[in-house]
Amino acid sequence: MSISNEIIFISEFLLIFSVLLLSYKLFGKTGIYVWIVLSTVLANIQVTITIGVFGMVATLGNIIYGSSFLATDILSEKHGIREARKGVFIGFFANLATMAIMQLIIRYTPHGSDFMMGHVQQIFMLFPRVVAGSLAAFLCSQLHDTWAFDFWKRRFPRHLWLRNNASTIVSQALDTSIFVFIAFWGVFDTDIVLGIAFSTYILKLIVAVCDTPFMYLAARMNNFVFKEEQ
């Protein structure tokens, strides 16, 4: 019995954001740093897959990538903007290192018994524009997110939902615009590029709004199983 993509999408959302909170509960801000690396690397792998969901055609990776914005928001809320920016640069470095390493790995000549190299090459043989778009979009949008979250926090300190959503919704629009423009502008017709941008942003917008309860849960977490050194 097959499961609809919509059910899987909802299940994936609940699983990813629950595991993010568990990582924070167990390991504190270290768990958030690990999550930023994990989510951004996995998002760049998942984005190579196209699905149909909620009547739209979109790439995968929107949920796991969206969780990285909640991760930096948690760092901003609980540990300050400097720790949030540190998380952004850790994620950027991890993506850059992963791409550089894998570009070398896929140039090995596989043994005659190998059956995986071709599949791995298809995933990591990325066009330069896609790589550049991904890195530029991540760095610009995440740095904007950390700045915007702090901006709204200082002006409306009692409204956690406002700074969580206002920062992420705009940052996701910035992320989508930068990536689609660098990666696809001039490669596909304008209507196709705009369609990709629209469907991608709608899914990111849904994820951004729905992660608000998880932000409130994270804001109330104080006790970690593995406590950090002061």
N, C-alpha and C positions, 0 to 999 in steps of 0.2 A: 504493500500500500504506500503510494507516494504522498509526501507532505508538501503542501503548497509553499511557494516561496514566501508568501506573506507570513505564514506561521513560523517558518524558519527565521525570517527577519526579526519578528518580535521575540522569539526565543533567543536569538543571537544577542539582541539588545540587552535583555535581562541577564543573560550569562556574563557578557563582557563587563557591564557596569557593576555587577555583583562581585565579580572577581577583582575588579579594580578596587572596590571598597575593602575586600578581604586583604589585598596586598597592602593597603594603607593601615588596616587594623593590625596586621601582623608585624610590619616592618617600618611603619611611620613614613617619613619623607623619603627614606631610601627605597621603600617599596614603590613610591610614586616615580622616582627616577628610573627604576627598572621598568615600570609600566610604560613610561614615555618611549623608551627604547623599543620595547616589545611591540607596542601598538603601531609605531611609525614604520618599523621594518615589515611587520605583517601586512600593514595597509598597502605598502608598495608592491607586495606580492599579490595580494588579493585584487588590486586594481586591474590586473591583467585579465580578469574574468568578467564577462558581461552577462547580466541576468535581466529578466523581466519581473518587476515587482510593483504592485499597486497601479497597474496600468502604464508603467513607465519602463523604458529601457535604460539601465544604468550599470555602472561598474560596481563591483564589490569593493569593500574597504571603507565605506562611509561610516559604518558604526564603530569599527575599531579605531579608525582615524579620529572620529569625533570624540572618543574617550580621552584622547591625548589633550584636548582642550579642557575637559573637566579636570584632568590630572594637574595641569598648570594652574587652573582656578583654585584647586584645593591647596596647592603650594602657596598661592598668593594669599588666600584666606587665612590659613593656619600658620604659615611660616614667613610670609612677606614676599615682596616683589623680587628681591634679589635671589631668593631660592627658586622662584618661578622662572626667572630668566636663566638661571643656572640649568634648570631642567630643560629649557628650550635648546640651549647650546649643547647639552649632552645628547639630546635627541638628534640634533643636526649632525653632530660628529658621528654618531652611530650609523646614521643613514649614509653619510659620505663614505665611511669606512667599509660598510657592507657592500656598497656598490663597487668601490674600488677593488676590494678583495675578490668579489664574484666575477668581475670583468676579467681578472687573471685566471681564476679557477676554470671558467668555461672554455679556456683556450688549451686546456690539456687535451691530448689525443687519447680517447678512451680505449680500453681493452676491447677485443672482439666480443667478449661475453657481456659487455655493458649494455644496458637497455634504458638508462636514466639520463645520460648526458644530453641527448637531444631535447628532452623535456625541460631540463634545467636551463639549457641554453635559450629555449623559447621564453622562459620567465625572465632571465637576467640579461639577455641581449637587448637592452633597451636603447631606443633611439636617443641621441644626445639631447634633443629638445625635450623629450619626456623627462629625462634625468634632471636637466637644468630647471624645468618647470616645477618638478616635484620639490627640489631643494629650495628654490627661491620662494615658492608658495608657502612651504612649511615655515621657513625662517621669518618671512615678513608677517604672515598671519599670526603666528604664535607670539612674536614680539609685540604686535599690536594688541593681542588678547591680554597679555600680562599688563601692558600699559593701561588699557581700557578698564580692566577689572579694578586696578588700583585707583584709577580716576573716579569711577562710580562708587567705589568703597569709601573714599574720602568725602564724597558729597552726600551719599545716602547710606551711612553705616548700618542702619537697621534693616535695609532692604536687600537681603542676600539674593533673592530671586531676580532682582533688577540687575545687579552687577554680573550675576552669572549669565543671564540671557542677553543683556545688552552687549556685553563684551564678545560673547561667542557668536551670536548671530551675525554681527558685522564682520568679525574675523573670518568666519566661514565663507562669507560672500567675497571677501578679499582673497582668501585662499583659492576659491573656485575660479575667480576671474584671472588671477595670475597664472595658475596652472594651465587652464584651457587656452589662454592667449598665447603663452609661450610654446605649449606642446602642440596645439592643433591649428592655430590661425595660419591660413595660407595652405594648409595641408588638405583640409576638407572645405566644402562649401560653407558659406556663412550660416545658412539655416541649420546645417548639421552641427556646427560648432555651438551655436546658440542653444540648440536642443540638448546637447551634452551638458552644457553649463546649467541649463534650467533644471533638468532632471536630477543632476548631481546635487545642486544646491537645495532643492526641495527635500531630498532625503537627509541632507546634513541639517537642514532647519528642523525637521521632525526630531532628529536625534538630539539636537541642542535644546529644544524645548522640553523634551521628555526626560532629560537627565537632571532636571531641577530637584526632584525628590532625593536623588543620590547625593547631590551637593549638600542638602540639608543634613542627611545622615552623616556625611563625612565631617561636616562642621561640628557635630556633636561627639565625635570620636576622640577620646583622650588616652585610653589605656591600651598599650600595645603589648603583645605577647613577648616580643623581643624589643626591650626598651633601648632607645638611643642614648649614647653618652651625652651628657650635658657639656 
